[in-house]
Amino acid sequence: MKRIVITGGTGFLGISLAKFLREKGFQPILLARHKPDLDFAFVQWDGVNLGDWCQVLEGAAAIVNLAGRSVDCIKTPDHCDEILRSRVDSTKVIGEALKLAKNPPKVWVQMSTAHIYGDSVSQVCDENSSTGYGLAPFVGKAWEKTFLATLPENTRGVRLRTSFVIGRNGGALTSLKRITNLGLGGKVGNGKQGMSWIHEFDLNNLIYEAITNERYDGFFVASAPSPVSNNEFMKQLRGRMKFFIGLSLPLFMIKSWNQIHF
């Protein structure tokens, strides 16, 4: 059974991906700071230093890096520092570990952020768009720069510039649902800012494609093809919450990798 190492694997996205990959016949191995109460192989790491965890890379089919402090927080200076360092440091040490491995994974799938393009009110961004200004673009560019600097020469690297991930089992939608149920789910500011999103199952499929299909190399926008304004997103969330989180889609399902290219 082929092993897939998932760093930052005990969060919402990691657990969802692990369940999906196990159904596909892979053995997911979760790397994180704290052991979860889940039926998956687990290896502890600190996301900063080389250690015994490096051994799990030997002979693995792929590594998927989802590590990083949650951005679902108040953006204090300390939190912003943690958001940046947790992504850059974990990416750097993975690259170092891969270069030391005798039989490293052939592919490294790296999480990045679609917010690297900023928060344009009117422009729908694709892979050819310029990057933006602000915290998220700054973090995204530092994240990807570290990935490219540490990616081993013979390892295929895939960067997924991922938009807002929604799913019924966790993530930011849980918080949004809670405040919406309290009658507080209004727009932010003027509500005109764009919100790109992707369903957790679609993201799992994209990562699976990145692992198994050697045609994919470089960076890709991982998002549903139809972004909406913050005002529209919250309106849908308020009015159709049960429908929204219960869909199993065709409205939201991306049926092939090519459809993420606007």
Rosetta silent file (secondary structure, phi, psi, omega in degrees, C-alpha in Angstrom):
SEQUENCE: MKRIVITGGTGFLGISLAKFLREKGFQPILLARHKPDLDFAFVQWDGVNLGDWCQVLEGAAAIVNLAGRSVDCIKTPDHCDEILRSRVDSTKVIGEALKLAKNPPKVWVQMSTAHIYGDSVSQVCDENSSTGYGLAPFVGKAWEKTFLATLPENTRGVRLRTSFVIGRNGGALTSLKRITNLGLGGKVGNGKQGMSWIHEFDLNNLIYEAITNERYDGFFVASAPSPVSNNEFMKQLRGRMKFFIGLSLPLFMIKSWNQIHF
SCORE:     score description
SCORE:     0.000 S_00000001
   1 L     0.000  128.763 -178.327    0.000    0.000    0.000 S_00000001
   2 L   -73.732  136.682 -178.279    1.433    3.373   -1.021 S_00000001
   3 E   -97.178  138.104  174.972    2.002    5.788    1.834 S_00000001
   4 E  -120.502  119.685  178.380    1.071    9.480    1.686 S_00000001
   5 E   -88.712  127.718 -179.951    2.565   11.743    4.341 S_00000001
   6 E  -118.892  106.431  177.226    0.289   14.654    5.341 S_00000001
   7 E   -84.797  142.992 -169.473    1.973   17.354    7.408 S_00000001
   8 L    67.488   33.506 -167.395   -0.422   19.455    9.431 S_00000001
   9 L   -84.103   -1.533 -176.696   -2.618   16.425    8.984 S_00000001
  10 L  -100.515    4.486  176.295   -4.812   16.619   12.080 S_00000001
  11 L   -85.664 -176.048 -179.175   -6.765   19.720   11.089 S_00000001
  12 H   -53.210  -50.274 -177.708  -10.027   19.936    9.177 S_00000001
  13 H   -70.120  -40.771 -177.940   -8.392   19.638    5.745 S_00000001
  14 H   -64.050  -43.928 -179.631   -5.891   16.978    6.749 S_00000001
  15 H   -67.623  -41.357  176.981   -8.437   14.621    8.262 S_00000001
  16 H   -59.974  -44.785  179.509  -10.791   15.066    5.306 S_00000001
  17 H   -65.839  -40.952 -179.586   -7.934   14.312    2.901 S_00000001
  18 H   -60.706  -43.287  178.543   -6.758   11.310    4.938 S_00000001
  19 H   -63.332  -42.078 -179.608  -10.221    9.722    4.819 S_00000001
  20 H   -63.886  -46.757 -177.737  -10.435   10.363    1.076 S_00000001
  21 H   -67.191  -34.537  177.457   -6.989    8.901    0.331 S_00000001
  22 H   -64.134  -38.345  176.376   -7.675    5.824    2.432 S_00000001
  23 H   -64.520  -26.279  178.767  -10.785    5.179    0.339 S_00000001
  24 L   -85.122    0.015  176.049   -8.531    5.413   -2.733 S_00000001
  25 L    96.875    7.882  177.140   -6.289    2.651   -1.393 S_00000001
  26 L   -93.324  163.177  171.849   -3.474    4.750    0.065 S_00000001
  27 E  -106.841  102.934  177.867   -2.117    4.681    3.610 S_00000001
  28 E   -76.743  139.152  175.670   -2.186    8.245    4.968 S_00000001
  29 E  -121.700  120.530 -175.138    0.320    9.115    7.675 S_00000001
  30 E   -92.913  129.955  172.014   -0.453   12.236    9.695 S_00000001
  31 E  -110.659  127.911  179.993    2.309   14.511   10.980 S_00000001
  32 E  -163.097  173.705 -179.729    1.335   17.057   13.627 S_00000001
  33 L   -76.348  -32.127 -175.679    2.305   18.414   17.013 S_00000001
  34 L  -129.388  137.988 -177.405   -0.386   16.562   18.939 S_00000001
  35 L   -73.489  127.726  178.256   -1.773   13.071   18.427 S_00000001
  36 L   -87.021  162.923  176.250   -5.469   12.989   17.522 S_00000001
  37 L   -89.260   68.447 -176.323   -7.972   10.400   18.682 S_00000001
  38 L  -137.133  155.761 -177.435   -8.282    8.976   15.177 S_00000001
  39 L   -88.930   62.903  175.585   -7.613    5.671   13.478 S_00000001
  40 L  -135.326  151.174  172.962   -4.697    6.866   11.346 S_00000001
  41 E   -61.680  138.206 -174.194   -0.950    6.321   11.494 S_00000001
  42 E  -135.679  138.915  174.085    0.556    9.291   13.326 S_00000001
  43 E  -132.733  133.660 -177.307    4.060   10.718   13.704 S_00000001
  44 E   -87.491  141.517  171.834    4.835   13.704   15.915 S_00000001
  45 L  -146.889  170.727  177.624    6.886   16.686   14.758 S_00000001
  46 L  -107.871   -1.551  177.773    7.304   20.315   15.780 S_00000001
  47 L    74.034   10.111 -176.941    7.162   21.786   12.278 S_00000001
  48 L  -131.962  -43.007 -170.566   10.535   23.484   12.755 S_00000001
  49 L  -113.226  149.153  170.718   13.321   20.993   13.413 S_00000001
  50 L   -65.986  151.005 -179.191   14.613   17.823   11.787 S_00000001
  51 L  -171.923 -162.956 -178.699   14.046   14.710   13.885 S_00000001
  52 H   -61.498  -23.767 -179.180   12.930   11.088   13.931 S_00000001
  53 H   -60.459  -23.912 -178.080    9.867   12.057   11.909 S_00000001
  54 H   -59.863  -26.843 -176.837   12.079   12.318    8.816 S_00000001
  55 H   -62.968  -26.785 -176.954   12.206    8.522    8.614 S_00000001
  56 H   -69.304  -16.495  179.156    8.558    8.381    7.544 S_00000001
  57 H   -74.915  -24.019 -177.237    9.510   10.037    4.244 S_00000001
  58 L   -62.652  117.082  176.584   11.605    7.060    3.143 S_00000001
  59 L    80.226    1.600  177.725    9.730    5.221    0.409 S_00000001
  60 L   -70.004  150.388 -179.738    6.567    7.334    0.687 S_00000001
  61 L   -75.845  -34.278 -176.257    4.715    7.981   -2.563 S_00000001
  62 E  -160.733  160.326  169.509    4.038   11.666   -1.831 S_00000001
  63 E  -125.301  135.873  178.030    4.047   14.353    0.801 S_00000001
  64 E  -119.317  118.711 -177.306    1.231   16.877    1.158 S_00000001
  65 E  -100.602  108.957  177.104    2.030   19.931    3.271 S_00000001
  66 L  -111.898    9.148 -171.880   -1.007   21.504    4.928 S_00000001
  67 L   -69.027  141.276  176.377    0.861   22.825    7.973 S_00000001
  68 L   158.573  142.521  178.750    0.178   26.331    9.187 S_00000001
  69 L   -61.765  141.290  179.075   -1.498   28.210   11.999 S_00000001
  70 L   -59.115  139.970  175.361   -5.204   28.807   11.417 S_00000001
  71 L   -90.046    1.532  178.139   -6.034   32.216    9.970 S_00000001
  72 L   -82.549   73.622 -175.172   -9.420   32.100   11.742 S_00000001
  73 L  -159.081  167.332  172.088   -8.262   34.499   14.435 S_00000001
  74 L   -72.310  131.367 -172.663   -7.923   38.169   15.322 S_00000001
  75 L   -83.151   65.577  171.884   -4.948   39.464   13.339 S_00000001
  76 L   -72.120  161.758  176.799   -2.829   40.720   16.232 S_00000001
  77 H   -54.392  -40.816  179.541    0.905   41.174   15.533 S_00000001
  78 H   -64.314  -42.904  179.658    1.645   37.941   17.411 S_00000001
  79 H   -66.019  -40.089  178.246   -0.946   35.988   15.442 S_00000001
  80 H   -62.574  -39.985  177.383    0.315   37.400   12.135 S_00000001
  81 H   -63.295  -42.054  178.868    3.837   36.350   13.091 S_00000001
  82 H   -65.840  -40.802  178.612    2.620   32.844   13.932 S_00000001
  83 H   -58.683  -44.666 -179.361    0.675   32.595   10.650 S_00000001
  84 H   -70.129  -53.586 -174.484    3.816   33.451    8.679 S_00000001
  85 H   -63.087  -39.476 -177.846    6.383   31.459   10.654 S_00000001
  86 H   -62.855  -31.481  179.474    4.290   28.299   10.897 S_00000001
  87 H   -81.911  -46.848 -177.633    4.056   28.146    7.109 S_00000001
  88 H   -68.367  -46.252 -176.916    7.593   29.181    6.211 S_00000001
  89 H   -64.467  -43.269 -178.803    9.347   27.128    8.906 S_00000001
  90 H   -66.567  -39.028  178.663    7.414   23.914    8.205 S_00000001
  91 H   -65.349  -42.454 -179.702    7.992   24.218    4.462 S_00000001
  92 H   -61.373  -46.515 -175.555   11.697   24.855    4.967 S_00000001
  93 H   -72.053  -29.161  173.907   12.239   21.848    7.232 S_00000001
  94 H   -62.777  -46.114  178.277   10.308   19.532    4.869 S_00000001
  95 H   -59.192  -41.085  178.098   12.658   20.540    2.071 S_00000001
  96 H   -63.196  -42.147 -179.598   15.663   19.863    4.278 S_00000001
  97 H   -66.321  -39.997  179.627   14.306   16.445    5.234 S_00000001
  98 H   -63.113  -37.588 -179.026   13.588   15.488    1.631 S_00000001
  99 H   -70.306  -21.943  178.112   17.154   16.313    0.610 S_00000001
 100 H   -88.622  -17.929 -176.123   18.469   13.992    3.340 S_00000001
 101 L   -71.432  141.565  177.348   16.193   11.065    2.426 S_00000001
 102 L   -79.174  -34.197  179.592   17.683    8.189    0.450 S_00000001
 103 L  -132.922   72.038 -173.754   14.327    7.295   -1.156 S_00000001
 104 L   -76.035  165.641  173.600   12.187   10.445   -0.894 S_00000001
 105 L   -58.239  147.521 -179.180    8.649   10.936   -2.228 S_00000001
 106 L   -80.604  -17.386 -177.612    8.506   11.660   -5.944 S_00000001
 107 E  -138.687  140.008  176.210    5.966   14.475   -5.526 S_00000001
 108 E  -121.197  113.483  176.388    5.478   17.267   -3.003 S_00000001
 109 E   -97.343  119.803 -172.971    2.031   18.886   -2.988 S_00000001
 110 E  -112.959  123.184  172.922    2.254   22.239   -1.238 S_00000001
 111 E   -67.685  138.072  170.688   -0.677   24.217    0.086 S_00000001
 112 E  -137.274 -163.370 -175.468   -0.625   27.905   -0.794 S_00000001
 113 E  -132.394  135.119  174.143   -3.311   30.580   -0.864 S_00000001
 114 H   -68.728  -16.217  177.985   -5.452   32.083   -3.587 S_00000001
 115 H   -73.995    1.447  172.428   -5.385   35.246   -1.488 S_00000001
 116 H   -61.553  -21.129  179.290   -1.898   35.770   -2.871 S_00000001
 117 H   -87.089   -0.615 -179.276   -3.795   37.768   -5.529 S_00000001
 118 L    83.311 -161.392 -175.593   -5.242   40.136   -2.929 S_00000001
 119 L  -123.720   66.195  179.946   -8.891   41.168   -2.584 S_00000001
 120 L   -68.020  138.457  178.461   -9.902   42.676   -5.891 S_00000001
 121 L   -76.407  -34.838 -170.697  -13.474   43.953   -6.051 S_00000001
 122 L  -119.706  -22.251 -173.840  -13.880   43.435   -9.795 S_00000001
 123 L   -88.727  129.364  171.873  -11.035   41.281  -11.174 S_00000001
 124 L   -92.671  117.564 -171.145  -11.374   37.502  -11.401 S_00000001
 125 L   -92.134  149.135  172.037   -7.829   36.212  -11.028 S_00000001
 126 L  -133.569 -168.294 -175.551   -6.161   33.227  -12.639 S_00000001
 127 L   -62.788  -19.583 -178.839   -2.627   31.842  -12.775 S_00000001
 128 L   -93.098   -1.886 -177.175   -1.510   34.729  -14.984 S_00000001
 129 L   -76.967  153.890  176.262   -2.742   37.483  -12.666 S_00000001
 130 L   -74.322  153.168  177.752   -0.404   39.680  -10.659 S_00000001
 131 L   -76.934  164.441 -173.024   -0.153   39.132   -6.922 S_00000001
 132 L  -104.868 -161.712 -176.131   -1.753   41.576   -4.510 S_00000001
 133 L  -125.681  140.118  177.251   -0.957   43.637   -1.443 S_00000001
 134 L   131.809 -175.783 -176.450   -1.634   42.887    2.205 S_00000001
 135 H   -59.794  -51.677 -176.073   -1.044   40.214    4.843 S_00000001
 136 H   -62.216  -46.701  175.529   -2.253   37.239    2.802 S_00000001
 137 H   -60.558  -38.768  178.793   -0.228   38.104   -0.342 S_00000001
 138 H   -62.511  -46.874  179.392    2.844   38.741    1.817 S_00000001
 139 H   -65.124  -44.692 -178.472    2.484   35.378    3.566 S_00000001
 140 H   -60.103  -42.426 -179.189    1.669   33.566    0.318 S_00000001
 141 H   -68.796  -39.571  177.194    4.730   34.910   -1.479 S_00000001
 142 H   -66.147  -39.219  178.783    7.057   34.072    1.420 S_00000001
 143 H   -60.069  -51.800 -177.010    5.493   30.594    1.651 S_00000001
 144 H   -70.400  -35.424  177.753    5.991   29.837   -2.042 S_00000001
 145 H   -61.051  -41.747  177.980    9.477   31.358   -2.136 S_00000001
 146 H   -65.214  -41.942  178.121   10.541   28.986    0.639 S_00000001
 147 H   -58.692  -49.017 -177.798    8.971   26.035   -1.177 S_00000001
 148 H   -66.138  -33.855 -179.267   10.811   26.786   -4.410 S_00000001
 149 H   -72.401  -26.343 -175.099   14.099   27.344   -2.586 S_00000001
 150 H  -108.152   -7.011 -179.181   13.913   23.999   -0.759 S_00000001
 151 L   -64.289  121.203  178.964   12.243   21.760   -3.390 S_00000001
 152 L   -62.209  151.970 -172.797   14.722   18.975   -4.263 S_00000001
 153 L   -59.047  -38.409 -175.112   15.807   18.845   -7.885 S_00000001
 154 L   -99.317   15.863  178.431   14.233   15.463   -8.670 S_00000001
 155 L  -106.322  128.020  176.651   10.971   16.022   -6.800 S_00000001
 156 E   -73.805  128.574 -176.993    7.880   17.131   -8.701 S_00000001
 157 E  -114.307  129.844  178.978    6.402   20.135   -6.951 S_00000001
 158 E  -125.596  119.523  175.934    2.755   21.214   -7.137 S_00000001
 159 E  -101.626  126.228  178.082    1.554   24.416   -5.447 S_00000001
 160 E  -107.836  107.760  176.975   -2.188   24.731   -4.928 S_00000001
 161 E   -80.478   91.971 -165.804   -3.271   28.339   -4.441 S_00000001
 162 E   -91.807  135.634  177.460   -6.327   27.363   -2.485 S_00000001
 163 L   -86.141 -173.026  179.864   -9.358   29.528   -1.890 S_00000001
 164 E   -56.400  117.701 -175.976  -11.735   29.526    1.070 S_00000001
 165 E   -95.425  126.278  179.916  -12.476   25.836    1.822 S_00000001
 166 E  -116.958  147.902  178.302  -15.984   24.968    2.950 S_00000001
 167 L  -172.887  159.458 -173.164  -17.356   21.723    4.344 S_00000001
 168 L   -77.895  -14.172 -169.892  -19.850   20.533    6.915 S_00000001
 169 L  -101.150    5.643  179.676  -17.283   18.948    9.253 S_00000001
 170 L   159.396 -163.044  179.976  -15.132   21.917   10.237 S_00000001
 171 L    77.728 -168.191 -174.121  -13.122   24.838    9.009 S_00000001
 172 H   -65.357  -27.024 -178.151  -14.241   28.438    8.767 S_00000001
 173 H   -62.963  -29.720  177.614  -17.792   27.529    7.766 S_00000001
 174 H   -61.246  -44.709  179.070  -18.383   26.202   11.275 S_00000001
 175 H   -67.346  -42.017  179.961  -17.620   29.637   12.732 S_00000001
 176 H   -64.256  -38.892  178.184  -19.674   31.428   10.081 S_00000001
 177 H   -63.555  -40.274 -178.142  -22.609   29.118   10.698 S_00000001
 178 H   -63.045  -47.716 -178.279  -22.432   29.804   14.426 S_00000001
 179 H   -71.702  -29.915  177.297  -22.523   33.581   14.086 S_00000001
 180 H   -67.151  -40.326  178.428  -25.183   33.374   11.368 S_00000001
 181 H   -66.317  -20.470  176.567  -27.418   31.310   13.626 S_00000001
 182 L   -89.453    2.662  179.531  -27.017   34.060   16.228 S_00000001
 183 L    82.048   18.454 -175.851  -28.290   36.625   13.730 S_00000001
 184 L  -111.535    9.575 -172.506  -24.829   38.190   13.229 S_00000001
 185 L   -85.435   57.552  178.720  -23.981   36.881    9.764 S_00000001
 186 L   -89.848 -179.098  178.545  -23.955   40.159    7.872 S_00000001
 187 L   -71.698  162.052  176.212  -21.592   41.426    5.200 S_00000001
 188 L  -103.102  123.383 -177.795  -18.112   42.700    6.032 S_00000001
 189 L    63.246 -132.151  179.037  -17.575   46.367    5.168 S_00000001
 190 L   -82.989   -8.001  176.477  -19.313   47.225    1.922 S_00000001
 191 L    75.928    5.196 -176.419  -19.594   43.521    1.035 S_00000001
 192 L   -85.804  -16.125 -176.724  -18.239   44.033   -2.479 S_00000001
 193 L   -63.932  141.498 -177.150  -14.971   42.145   -1.952 S_00000001
 194 E   -73.183  146.912  174.531  -14.780   38.861   -3.814 S_00000001
 195 E  -126.827  106.134  173.060  -14.939   35.507   -2.043 S_00000001
 196 L   -88.751  145.829 -174.374  -13.504   32.553   -3.914 S_00000001
 197 E  -148.743  164.518  175.692  -14.277   29.176   -2.372 S_00000001
 198 E  -151.328  144.212  177.597  -13.960   25.439   -2.916 S_00000001
 199 E   -78.723  147.056 -176.922  -15.680   22.462   -1.317 S_00000001
 200 H   -57.100  -36.083 -178.361  -13.487   20.140    0.772 S_00000001
 201 H   -70.092  -34.547  176.962  -14.300   17.135   -1.443 S_00000001
 202 H   -67.877  -39.431  177.087  -13.266   19.010   -4.571 S_00000001
 203 H   -63.688  -40.360  176.876   -9.987   19.990   -2.938 S_00000001
 204 H   -58.387  -42.616  178.782   -9.387   16.355   -2.020 S_00000001
 205 H   -64.746  -38.491  178.924   -9.866   15.401   -5.665 S_00000001
 206 H   -65.344  -41.902  177.780   -7.457   18.108   -6.798 S_00000001
 207 H   -64.474  -40.655  176.951   -4.779   16.911   -4.381 S_00000001
 208 H   -59.774  -43.527  177.166   -5.330   13.348   -5.550 S_00000001
 209 H   -61.998  -42.065 -179.633   -4.835   14.479   -9.157 S_00000001
 210 H   -62.760  -34.260  179.210   -1.684   16.344   -8.185 S_00000001
 211 H   -73.643  -45.193 -167.678   -0.299   13.197   -6.566 S_00000001
 212 H   -94.769  -18.717 -175.536   -1.200   10.687   -9.250 S_00000001
 213 L  -108.859  110.595 -174.673   -0.981   12.645  -12.503 S_00000001
 214 L   -70.309   -8.849  177.675    2.574   13.509  -13.508 S_00000001
 215 L   -68.673  -20.139 -174.214    1.371   16.163  -15.967 S_00000001
 216 L   -94.321  118.542 -178.938    0.828   18.551  -13.109 S_00000001
 217 L  -150.292  139.251 -178.374    3.843   20.575  -12.094 S_00000001
 218 E   104.604 -149.076 -176.778    4.044   24.202  -10.967 S_00000001
 219 E  -120.578  149.648 -176.225    1.226   26.239   -9.436 S_00000001
 220 E  -142.326  143.718  171.282   -2.535   26.157   -9.922 S_00000001
 221 E   -76.884  122.889  179.356   -5.511   28.087   -8.596 S_00000001
 222 E  -105.867   89.562 -174.637   -7.593   25.646   -6.552 S_00000001
 223 L  -155.148  152.094  169.232  -11.011   27.254   -6.534 S_00000001
 224 L   -62.881  153.044 -170.780  -14.529   26.831   -7.796 S_00000001
 225 L   -78.745   -1.269 -174.097  -14.920   28.740  -11.070 S_00000001
 226 L  -130.424   83.540  176.275  -17.534   31.255   -9.881 S_00000001
 227 L   -65.639  155.840  178.168  -16.459   33.583   -7.056 S_00000001
 228 E  -129.518  166.435  176.300  -19.137   35.709   -5.407 S_00000001
 229 E   -73.448  158.811  175.737  -19.122   38.895   -3.364 S_00000001
 230 H   -58.250  -38.702  179.349  -18.947   38.746    0.402 S_00000001
 231 H   -61.007  -45.192 -178.861  -22.452   40.202    0.487 S_00000001
 232 H   -69.281  -40.895 -179.877  -23.819   37.413   -1.755 S_00000001
 233 H   -59.252  -48.448 -178.201  -21.933   34.668    0.090 S_00000001
 234 H   -69.526  -32.228  176.200  -23.324   35.720    3.454 S_00000001
 235 H   -62.646  -45.209  178.142  -26.806   36.185    1.991 S_00000001
 236 H   -63.973  -40.180 -178.922  -26.743   32.596    0.717 S_00000001
 237 H   -64.245  -41.176  179.276  -25.388   31.386    4.039 S_00000001
 238 H   -67.902  -42.949 -171.868  -28.157   33.108    5.986 S_00000001
 239 H   -87.116  -21.971 -172.622  -30.989   32.039    3.713 S_00000001
 240 L  -137.637   38.621 -174.872  -29.971   28.544    2.684 S_00000001
 241 H   -55.277  -48.942 -177.348  -27.681   27.179    5.374 S_00000001
 242 H   -63.750  -41.123  178.317  -29.116   23.687    5.456 S_00000001
 243 H   -66.642  -42.100 -173.325  -29.114   23.449    1.678 S_00000001
 244 H   -62.053  -47.885 -175.279  -25.665   25.018    1.398 S_00000001
 245 H   -85.922   -9.752 -178.533  -23.779   22.636    3.674 S_00000001
 246 H   -97.060   -5.955 -176.820  -25.732   19.554    2.647 S_00000001
 247 L   -62.593  142.521  166.052  -25.091   19.691   -1.082 S_00000001
 248 L  -124.450   23.852  131.091  -23.271   16.942   -2.772 S_00000001
 249 L    92.234  107.441  119.595  -23.209   18.980   -5.715 S_00000001
 250 L   -86.180  -10.297 -175.326  -23.396   19.309   -9.147 S_00000001
 251 L   -58.828  -39.575 -172.560  -23.565   23.067   -8.674 S_00000001
 252 L  -103.681   -6.616 -172.079  -20.321   23.247   -6.764 S_00000001
 253 L   -77.705  128.291  171.195  -18.482   20.160   -7.970 S_00000001
 254 L   -88.977  118.777 -171.189  -15.388   20.655  -10.094 S_00000001
 255 L   -91.080  -12.858  175.118  -15.417   17.649  -12.389 S_00000001
 256 L  -152.450  157.290 -178.495  -11.926   17.959  -13.822 S_00000001
 257 H   -57.068  -38.548 -174.682   -8.689   19.694  -12.987 S_00000001
 258 H   -62.028  -23.002 -177.874   -8.940   21.913  -16.060 S_00000001
 259 H   -73.988   -9.361  176.432  -12.054   23.600  -14.696 S_00000001
 260 H   -81.583   -5.949  176.986  -10.082   25.362  -11.994 S_00000001
 261 L   -91.957  106.570 -171.250   -8.560   27.507  -14.732 S_00000001
 262 L   -52.776    0.000    0.000  -11.068   30.339  -15.035 S_00000001
